[in-house]
Amino acid sequence: SSHVGASPRCFSRFRPLALYAGTGRNAGGRSLQRWPGAMMNNARWHDCIQRDSRALRLAPSTFRADRKLVMEAVRQDGQSLEFGCGAVRSDRDLVMAAVQRNGTALRHASLDLQCDKELVLQAVSKDGLALQFASTELREDMDVLLKAVQQNGLALSCIHNKLRGNRTLVMEAINQNGMALRFAPADFRKDKEIVRAAVRNCVQALELAHGHLREDPDIVLEAVERKGAALQFAASKLRSDKAFVLKSIERNVWSLGSATRELRADRAFIHEAMKRNHMALEFAAAEIREDPAFHIEATQHDDSRLLCNYLRSMTGDWAPDSPLDRRGGGGGGAWG
C-alpha cells in the first residue's frame, strides 16, 4: 500500500486518534500508538468511530467510503456525512439516517437526494433551516415550506421572496417564532393580526412592527403584560404618555423602567405610579429613588404599613422612631 511508508508528517495526522483509541478496551493501544491511521484495519476504525464519530474525518478515503463505517458515524452525528467519500453521499438510507439525526446534514447529500421530497421533508422536520439545502424545486413546494416554518419559524428566511407573501406561511412562521416577522414582507409588518400573533410569541417582535402599530395601545399593553420590558419597543409617543404608562404599570410595574427619562424623573408622576404599585419607585430616576425627602412625601400620600415597610426596606431604616413610620410606634420589627 502507498500508505505503508507514511511520512512523519502523515503519521502526526493520525497520532492523536491512535493515542485516543489506545485508551479504550480491546483497542490494541500499544500497536495503535505505533501505527499510522492508514494501517488501521476496518475493525479498529469501527471501534474508534463508535467512541467518537469525528474519527471519520481522520480516516483514509478507502474507509470513508465504507458504508458501514459512515453509517456508524452519522447515527451519532449526521454532520459526519460531510466526511463520507464516493457513493455514500448518494446512499438514500445512509443520508436518511444522517438527516434524522441532524436535519442540516442535507447539505452534504448528493444533488439527487436533495431533490428527494420524502428525504427533504424528514430533514426540515428535524431542522427547518435545512430548507436552504433542498433543491430549487422543493424550495417552492408548499408541503416542504410549511413543514420547515412549523419546525423553525426563521426558516422563512430561506424561502424565495415571491413566496414569502403567502399569509399562511407567514402566520405559521411567526406562531413558531415571533422574530420571523423580520423576514416577512413589509405589508405584513403593518398587519395588526400578524403583528399581534408575533408579539404573543415573542414580545421583542414589537420592534419589527410598522411604526403605527408600535403606537397601538392594545398591542403594546398586551406585550407589556407578558413582559414589562416590552415597553422599550413601543413608539416614544407611548413611552412618554403619562396616562398610558400608568396603565402599563397596572399591568406590569417593570414597564416603568422603559418609560422616558423625563417621566421617571417627574416627582408627581412617580407618586401616581406608586399609588398603583409601590415598586414603581425602583424604576424612578436615581435623584428621586435615593431622595429621603421624596420617601417622606410618599408616606404623606399613602401612610399604609405596606408602603412604610417597603420604603424602610429600601433604605435600611428600621429605627423605632423612623420618620418613614407614619403610623408611629415603629411597629414590632420589619413587618410588625
C-alpha positions as CSV (number, residue, x, y, z in Angstrom):
1,S,0.0,0.0,0.0
2,S,1.1,3.6,-0.7
3,H,0.4,4.4,2.9
4,V,2.9,1.9,4.4
5,G,5.8,4.3,4.1
6,A,3.9,7.1,5.7
7,S,6.0,10.2,6.4
8,P,6.3,11.6,10.0
9,R,4.1,14.4,8.9
10,C,1.4,11.9,7.8
11,F,1.9,10.0,11.0
12,S,1.3,13.1,13.1
13,R,-2.1,13.5,11.4
14,F,-3.2,10.2,12.9
15,R,-1.3,10.1,16.2
16,P,-4.0,11.9,18.3
17,L,-6.5,9.4,17.1
18,A,-4.2,6.4,17.7
19,L,-3.5,7.6,21.2
20,Y,-7.2,8.2,21.9
21,A,-8.2,4.8,20.5
22,G,-5.4,3.2,22.6
23,T,-7.1,4.2,25.8
24,G,-10.1,2.0,25.3
25,R,-10.9,-1.6,25.9
26,N,-9.8,-4.0,23.1
27,A,-8.3,-1.2,21.2
28,G,-4.8,-2.6,20.8
29,G,-3.4,0.5,22.4
30,R,0.4,-0.1,22.1
31,S,0.2,-1.1,18.5
32,L,-2.1,1.9,17.6
33,Q,0.4,4.3,19.1
34,R,2.9,2.9,16.7
35,W,0.8,2.6,13.5
36,P,-0.3,5.5,11.3
37,G,-4.1,5.6,10.8
38,A,-3.7,4.3,7.3
39,M,-2.5,1.0,8.6
40,M,-5.5,0.5,11.0
41,N,-8.0,-2.1,9.8
42,N,-11.8,-1.8,9.4
43,A,-12.4,-3.2,12.9
44,R,-10.1,-0.6,14.5
45,W,-11.8,2.3,12.6
46,H,-15.2,1.0,13.6
47,D,-14.1,0.9,17.2
48,C,-12.8,4.5,17.0
49,I,-15.9,5.8,15.3
50,Q,-18.1,4.1,17.9
51,R,-16.2,6.1,20.5
52,D,-16.3,9.4,18.6
53,S,-17.9,10.0,15.2
54,R,-15.3,12.7,14.5
55,A,-12.7,10.0,14.0
56,L,-14.2,9.5,10.5
57,R,-12.6,12.8,9.5
58,L,-9.2,11.3,10.0
59,A,-9.8,8.0,8.2
60,P,-8.2,7.4,4.8
61,S,-10.6,7.7,1.9
62,T,-11.0,3.9,1.5
63,F,-12.5,3.8,4.9
64,R,-14.6,6.9,4.5
65,A,-16.2,5.2,1.5
66,D,-17.1,2.2,3.7
67,R,-20.9,2.3,4.1
68,K,-20.9,0.5,7.5
69,L,-18.3,2.9,9.0
70,V,-20.1,6.0,7.7
71,M,-23.4,4.7,8.9
72,E,-21.9,4.3,12.4
73,A,-20.7,7.9,12.3
74,V,-23.9,9.5,11.1
75,R,-26.0,7.7,13.6
76,Q,-24.0,9.7,16.2
77,D,-23.8,12.9,14.3
78,G,-25.5,13.5,11.0
79,Q,-22.9,16.1,10.1
80,S,-20.3,13.3,9.8
81,L,-21.8,12.7,6.3
82,E,-19.5,15.5,5.2
83,F,-16.5,13.2,5.6
84,G,-18.0,10.4,3.6
85,C,-16.4,9.6,0.2
86,G,-17.7,8.3,-3.1
87,A,-21.2,6.8,-3.3
88,V,-22.0,7.0,0.4
89,R,-23.5,10.5,-0.1
90,S,-25.9,9.1,-2.7
91,D,-26.9,6.2,-0.4
92,R,-30.5,7.1,0.4
93,D,-30.8,5.0,3.6
94,L,-27.5,6.4,4.9
95,V,-28.5,10.0,4.1
96,M,-31.9,9.5,5.7
97,A,-30.1,8.3,8.9
98,A,-28.0,11.4,8.8
99,V,-30.9,13.9,8.4
100,Q,-32.9,12.1,11.1
101,R,-30.0,13.0,13.4
102,N,-29.2,16.4,12.1
103,G,-31.5,18.0,9.5
104,T,-28.9,20.3,8.1
105,A,-26.8,17.3,7.1
106,L,-28.8,17.5,3.9
107,R,-26.2,19.9,2.7
108,H,-23.7,17.0,2.3
109,A,-26.1,14.8,0.4
110,S,-25.9,14.3,-3.3
111,L,-27.8,16.6,-5.6
112,D,-30.2,13.8,-6.5
113,L,-31.1,13.2,-2.8
114,Q,-31.6,16.9,-2.3
115,C,-34.4,16.5,-4.8
116,D,-36.0,13.7,-2.9
117,K,-39.2,15.1,-1.3
118,E,-39.6,12.5,1.4
119,L,-36.0,12.8,2.5
120,V,-36.2,16.6,2.4
121,L,-39.4,16.6,4.5
122,Q,-37.6,14.4,7.0
123,A,-34.7,16.9,7.1
124,V,-36.8,20.0,7.6
125,S,-38.9,18.2,10.2
126,K,-35.7,17.9,12.2
127,D,-34.4,21.4,11.4
128,G,-36.4,23.9,9.4
129,L,-33.2,25.6,8.3
130,A,-32.3,22.5,6.3
131,L,-34.7,24.0,3.7
132,Q,-31.8,26.1,2.3
133,F,-30.1,22.9,1.1
134,A,-33.1,21.4,-0.7
135,S,-33.4,21.6,-4.5
136,T,-34.8,24.7,-6.1
137,E,-38.0,22.8,-7.0
138,L,-38.6,21.6,-3.4
139,R,-37.9,25.1,-2.0
140,E,-41.1,26.1,-3.8
141,D,-43.1,23.1,-2.6
142,M,-45.8,24.2,-0.2
143,D,-45.7,20.9,1.8
144,V,-42.0,21.3,2.4
145,L,-42.2,25.0,3.2
146,L,-45.0,24.6,5.8
147,K,-43.1,21.8,7.4
148,A,-39.9,23.9,7.6
149,V,-41.5,27.0,9.2
150,Q,-43.6,24.9,11.6
151,Q,-40.3,23.4,12.9
152,N,-38.4,26.7,12.9
153,G,-40.1,30.0,12.0
154,L,-36.8,31.5,11.0
155,A,-36.8,29.1,8.0
156,L,-38.9,31.9,6.4
157,S,-35.6,33.5,5.6
158,C,-34.8,30.5,3.3
159,I,-37.9,31.0,1.2
160,H,-37.9,32.9,-2.0
161,N,-39.2,36.4,-1.8
162,K,-42.0,35.7,-4.2
163,L,-43.4,33.1,-1.8
164,R,-43.0,35.0,1.4
165,G,-46.2,36.8,0.6
166,N,-48.2,33.7,1.4
167,R,-50.2,34.6,4.6
168,T,-50.5,31.0,5.7
169,L,-46.7,30.6,5.6
170,V,-46.0,33.8,7.5
171,M,-48.6,33.0,10.2
172,E,-47.2,29.6,10.7
173,A,-43.7,31.0,10.9
174,I,-44.4,33.7,13.5
175,N,-46.5,31.3,15.6
176,Q,-43.4,29.2,15.9
177,N,-41.0,32.2,16.3
178,G,-42.3,35.7,16.5
179,M,-39.0,37.1,15.3
180,A,-39.7,35.5,11.9
181,L,-41.6,38.7,11.3
182,R,-38.2,40.2,10.4
183,F,-38.3,38.1,7.2
184,A,-41.9,38.9,6.3
185,P,-42.8,41.4,3.5
186,A,-43.3,45.0,4.7
187,D,-47.1,44.7,4.3
188,F,-47.3,42.1,7.0
189,R,-45.5,44.3,9.4
190,K,-48.4,46.7,9.1
191,D,-51.0,43.9,9.6
192,K,-52.4,44.1,13.1
193,E,-53.4,40.4,13.3
194,I,-49.9,39.3,12.1
195,V,-48.1,41.6,14.4
196,R,-50.2,40.7,17.4
197,A,-49.6,37.0,16.8
198,A,-45.8,37.6,16.5
199,V,-45.8,39.6,19.8
200,R,-47.8,36.9,21.6
201,N,-45.0,34.5,20.7
202,C,-42.1,36.9,21.3
203,V,-42.6,40.4,22.7
204,Q,-39.4,41.6,21.0
205,A,-41.1,41.2,17.7
206,L,-42.9,44.5,18.5
207,E,-39.7,46.4,17.4
208,L,-40.2,44.8,13.9
209,A,-43.7,46.2,13.5
210,H,-44.5,49.2,11.4
211,G,-44.5,52.5,13.3
212,H,-48.2,52.9,13.6
213,L,-48.6,49.5,15.3
214,R,-45.8,50.4,17.8
215,E,-48.2,53.2,18.8
216,D,-51.2,50.9,19.1
217,P,-52.1,50.9,22.8
218,D,-53.8,47.5,22.6
219,I,-50.8,45.7,21.1
220,V,-48.3,47.4,23.4
221,L,-50.3,46.7,26.5
222,E,-50.6,43.0,25.6
223,A,-46.9,42.9,25.1
224,V,-46.2,44.7,28.4
225,E,-48.5,42.2,30.2
226,R,-46.3,39.4,29.0
227,K,-43.0,41.2,29.7
228,G,-42.7,44.6,31.3
229,A,-39.5,45.5,29.4
230,A,-41.5,45.2,26.1
231,L,-42.4,48.9,26.5
232,Q,-38.9,49.7,25.2
233,F,-40.0,48.5,21.8
234,A,-43.0,50.8,21.7
235,A,-43.0,54.2,20.0
236,S,-41.6,57.1,22.1
237,K,-45.0,58.7,21.9
238,L,-46.4,56.0,24.2
239,R,-43.3,55.7,26.4
240,S,-43.7,59.4,27.2
241,D,-47.5,59.3,27.6
242,K,-48.4,59.6,31.3
243,A,-51.8,58.1,31.1
244,F,-50.6,55.1,29.0
245,V,-47.5,54.4,31.2
246,L,-49.7,54.4,34.3
247,K,-51.9,51.8,32.6
248,S,-48.9,49.8,31.7
249,I,-47.7,49.9,35.3
250,E,-51.0,48.4,36.4
251,R,-50.3,45.5,34.0
252,N,-46.6,45.1,34.8
253,V,-44.7,47.5,37.0
254,W,-41.4,46.6,35.3
255,S,-42.6,48.5,32.3
256,L,-41.8,51.8,34.0
257,G,-38.1,51.0,33.5
258,S,-38.7,51.5,29.8
259,A,-40.6,54.8,30.1
260,T,-38.8,58.0,29.0
261,R,-36.3,59.6,31.3
262,E,-38.5,62.6,31.7
263,L,-41.3,60.6,33.2
264,R,-39.1,58.7,35.5
265,A,-37.7,62.0,36.8
266,D,-41.1,63.5,37.4
267,R,-41.8,63.5,41.1
268,A,-45.6,63.9,40.7
269,F,-45.8,61.2,38.2
270,I,-43.8,58.7,40.4
271,H,-46.2,59.4,43.2
272,E,-49.1,58.5,40.9
273,A,-47.2,55.4,39.8
274,M,-46.6,54.3,43.4
275,K,-50.3,54.5,44.1
276,R,-50.7,51.7,41.6
277,N,-47.6,49.8,42.7
278,H,-45.2,50.7,45.4
279,M,-42.4,49.1,43.5
280,A,-42.6,51.8,40.9
281,L,-40.0,53.7,43.0
282,E,-37.5,51.0,42.0
283,F,-37.6,52.4,38.4
284,A,-37.6,56.1,39.2
285,A,-34.6,58.3,38.3
286,A,-31.8,58.0,40.9
287,E,-32.4,61.5,42.2
288,I,-35.9,60.5,43.2
289,R,-35.3,56.9,44.2
290,E,-32.5,57.9,46.6
291,D,-34.0,61.1,47.9
292,P,-35.1,60.8,51.6
293,A,-37.4,63.8,51.2
294,F,-39.3,62.0,48.5
295,H,-39.7,59.0,50.7
296,I,-41.3,61.2,53.3
297,E,-43.6,62.7,50.7
298,A,-44.6,59.3,49.6
299,T,-45.8,58.4,53.1
300,Q,-47.8,61.6,53.2
301,H,-49.7,60.4,50.1
302,D,-50.1,56.9,51.4
303,D,-49.4,56.0,55.1
304,S,-50.1,52.3,54.7
305,R,-48.0,49.9,56.6
306,L,-47.1,48.1,53.3
307,L,-45.6,51.3,51.8
308,C,-43.8,52.3,55.0
309,N,-42.2,48.9,55.4
310,Y,-41.3,48.9,51.7
311,L,-39.5,52.2,52.0
312,R,-37.8,51.2,55.2
313,S,-36.6,48.0,53.4
314,M,-35.2,50.1,50.6
315,T,-33.4,52.5,52.8
316,G,-32.4,50.0,55.6
317,D,-34.1,52.4,58.1
318,W,-35.7,50.2,60.8
319,A,-35.2,52.6,63.7
320,P,-38.2,52.7,66.1
321,D,-38.5,56.4,65.6
322,S,-38.0,56.4,61.8
323,P,-39.8,59.3,60.0
324,L,-40.9,56.7,57.5
325,D,-43.2,55.1,60.0
326,R,-46.2,57.4,59.6
327,R,-48.3,55.3,62.0
328,G,-46.0,55.9,64.9
329,G,-44.5,53.5,67.4
330,G,-42.3,51.8,64.9
331,G,-44.4,48.6,64.9
332,G,-42.8,45.4,66.0
333,G,-39.9,44.6,63.7
334,A,-39.5,44.6,60.0
335,W,-43.1,43.6,59.2
336,G,-44.7,44.4,62.6
